[in-house]
Amino acid sequence: METRKVRVYCINNKQNYEVPVGTSLKEVLGMIDYDWKGMDVLAAYVNHDLKELGFELYLAAAVFFLTYDNADGRRCYTRSLNMLCQKACYDLFPERILNLTYHLPNGQYAEFKKADDPSVTVPTTEDDLKKLEKRMWELVNEDLRLIKSKKTNSEACQTFLSHNQTSKAALTKSAGEFFVTLYYLDGYGDYFYGPMVYSTKLINRWSISRYSEGFCIKNPAPYKPYQLPEQKYQKKLSDIFEENRNWCQIVGAKDVATVNEIINLGYGKMAIYVSEALHERKFAKIADMINERRDEVRLVLIAGPSSSGKTTTSKRIALQMKVLGLNPVIVAMDDYFVDRLLTPKDENGEYDFESVYALNLDLLNDHLTRLFNGEEITLPKFDFTEGKSSLTGNKIRMQKGDVLVMEGIHALNPVLTSKIDDSLKFKVYASALTTLPIDENNYISTTDCRKLRRMVRDFKFRGYSAEETIERWPSVTSGERKNIFPFQENADVMFNSSLLYELPMLKYYAEPLLRRISPMSQASIEASRLLNFLSRIAALTPEEIATIPATSIMREFIGGSVFTY
């Protein structure tokens, strides 16, 4: 009897294949003649669904194989690297729990906790790291399969509890799914909310190094030449993560499961009130820092990545400055754009509007110098429709107690205000940096939080669909890597704009937008990933959302703010 076959179209090389029913993607990959440019194939899209290479084909499919140059390929690699580390720690340190927490600029922060008391951190030693690295490479060299398996909810919870992963067990139980996906590595079962690579031999570029009380797991950079990043200890960034941890503890939230419990028990409004009060204290503290230097500071510069809440941050700090007797004068950095025809171009010959040289730096520095010398200037006005600048703005002269406030992506780049003495500047970096974990070894991506914020805002105020926001996001992050992140440690202070209740709030707005994306759209893969993530979050009710203050950063994205944007 002839074996039934299915048709497979490989998008990478635009070729059709006939393969027996039940053939795995790994086997299909072996049939394909294609130059992967020295990179390992890590996973694949099958009819716009992300799948591991062990996935078996029973129906006709369009397949696109993924390497590390694809965002989902990188996520697949990172999940697998984290499981490799988790398995090695399980083998070496059974009396400890490995917590994989927030993302650092150069990797993933991890630390050990006592298994019998997870509130106690076990400081990582150099000897621990040597043992850990040795065991991880042993697992890599053994070329072990990462095997996917479906378990009942109770079986999965029991597995997690046997590893002292109480948060993961609680979240799995509350999700209410009858079957739960697990992956197994040499008998160790775990789940990292997405497909894994086929074998440990593919997890072949990483390093680990001491960081604070724990260590940093470094995987390759997300752009060519995909090298391991250099070790950097960014104290200000680490401090802001620790501050966020403390804020979460104040509200009684240690992970997504406990936040869900807070919401489901009807304490959503209290979470909003406390979170906003913590923000207010931070704004006041920043204003105090500026006031302490009131005899010298003439310029407050505020930078941050997309959807970090820079605009509201600048307005909230300005309010607190007024309370202290300072007079903040807000100057729009966007009005200093050069004429569109003079905008520099990128490597593709396109206008690079995110370059610092898209701004008229000479005019900006001349205006600042003259203002600080007591002279009057006429501010420029940029016409975004015509793409031209003209000196038709307001006339201003600085008075006693005046402090200029400017916000924009380049605010911390020294090139922007190169002719102004640093003693006259106070620099603020704003971003949404959450340390709230999903469970013991899965964290909430700050990039995902900002993407959801932008999605909601773009739909409500800019006429863009969720699909368009997703499609534009790679160019946004590319600009951030070049223009924002390298300068974040230049800040005098960092402000964390994340709020404990924001994911439950964003779920209410973002889920309907994501569900509108067609399964045929290229954005559907990312939409499915975000929907899967949001499915684990309890949503705020409209009544609870209505209690968010009109001055909140969240109002910048959902509307109802007292500020003009």
Secondary structure, 3 states (H helix, E strand, C coil): CCCCEEEEEECCCCEEEEEECCEEHHHHHHHCCCCCCCCCCCEEEECCEEECCCCEECCCEEEEEECCCCHHHHHHHHHHHHHHHHHHHHHHCCCEEEEEEEEECCEEEEEEEECCEEEEEECCCHHHHHHHHHHHHHHHHCCCEEEEEEEEHHHHHHHHHHCCCHHHHHHHHHHCCCEEEEEEECCEEECCCCCCCCEHHHCCCCEEEEECCEEEEECCCCCCCCCCCCCCCCHHHHHHHHHHHHHHHHHCCCCHHHHHHHHHCCCHHHHHHHHHHHHHHHHHHHHHHHHHCCCCCCEEEEECCCCCCHHHHHHHHHHHHHHCCCEEEECCHHHHECCHHHCCECCCCCECCCCHHHECHHHHHHHHHHHHCCCCEECCEEECCCCEEECCCCEECCCCCEEEEEECCCCCCCCCCCCCCHHHEEEEEEECCCCCEEECCEECCHHHHHHHHHHHHHHHHHCCCHHHHHHHHHHHHHHHHHHCHHHHHHCCEEEECCCCCHHHHHHHHHHHHHHCCCCCCCCHHHHHHHHHHHCCCCCCCHHHHCCCCCCCCCHHHHCCCCCCC
